[in-house]
Amino acid sequence: MITRILHQKAMHGPLPGRPSARAAGSVEHQAMLASRLTARDKWLLALLHEHRVLTTAQIQDAAFPSGRSARQRIRDLYLWRAVSRFQPFQQLGSAPMHYVLGPAGAAVLAAEHGLDIKELGYRHDRAMAIAHNQRLAHTVGVNDFFTSLIACSRYARAAGTLVVWWSEARCARHFGDLVIPDGYGRWQASTRNGSEVEWFLEFDTGAESLTKVGRKLAGYARLAESTGIATPVLVWLPTSRREAGARTALARVHAQLDAPHTVPVATAAADLLDPAAPHPSPAEPVWLPLTTARVNPSGPRYSLADLPGAWPGLPPAADATNPAEGEGGDVPAASPYRLPPPSPSPPRATPNRIARGER
């Protein structure tokens, strides 16, 4: 109020209960974290290290039963400087809080794998730079795609389970000389045989021209020729109208490939999902293979688990490999990919001390 004068010196005090950047890297602070960080906390730190940024809702989808429990725990991690946060500007309303790996969290990850922070390839200023990156919305959208699949795995296990999730940067390191997917995933069906489908994701926000979207198939054709593996390419678009235009551009390029069968393609649109569903996700029957006639764009559509049935000649997914194994000599001394990709399945929550009878 105007009747209460605020002196400048009153604004210079440190935040209560939140250690400074120097204290966050101290031995004493790390010793404190050893008694407070659960297996789920450390898994979340590894997830942030791999995928750069997650919103509060994505963290809830990935690991927590409710928004309240997610906010409470992530606040503790923030006060301990295990994570850092920012809130992007939004024209209308307020954007959700976005979280990245903090200095104390990076120190814990590095120590767990016998590395120091430099060897981990972590710098706090680089981690926070995503707040101003022009691809922030794209990165958040890709992560939303996969965290919704994690939520589906947790709450609707009959649909299947997400068993592998690689970031765009990890894909770039493995395939970047030919093509850079927005992500790589592997979905395991809930049937007895537990069949799996793997895919590369192309996440479209509507900012790129449809011609450029179609040209990406040539890179996937070169990758299939180089590896001898036909991996489906899933193109996720914002609207059904955008999907119809993209399918025309994709079909034009796909028909000109030397071996079109080595690049199976399917498309889906976000507006096909039911927003009122408890956990809407791309696992639902929203995928339309490119082999389907364009004159019938309404179907049939496949679920993620049933999608291999759209391509009868598609071989089963090969065994998943750990990108950190067998490539130690190729990994730079300071690289985030000295760590294996975290499992998409979160560890079970640690019971609280009261529930264990510890008072």
Secondary structure, 3 states (H helix, E strand, C coil): CCCCCCCHHHHCCCCCCCCCHHHHCCHHHHHHHHCCCCHHHHHHHHHHHHHCCEEHHHHHHHHCCCHHHHHHHHHHHHHCCCEEEECCCCCCCCCCCEEEECHHHHHHHHHHCCCCHHHHCCCHHHHHHHHHCCCHHHHHHHHHHHHHHHHHHHHCHHHCEEEEEECHHHHHHHHCCCCCCCEEEEEECCCCCCCEEEEEEEECCCCCCHHHHHHHHHHHHHHHHHHCCCCCEEEEECCHHHHHHHHHHHHHHHHCCCCHHHCCEEEEEHHHCCCCCCCCCCCCCCEEECCCCCCCCCCCCECCCCHHHHCCCCCCCCCCCCCCCCCHHHCCCCCHHHCCCCCCCCCCCCCCCCCCCCC
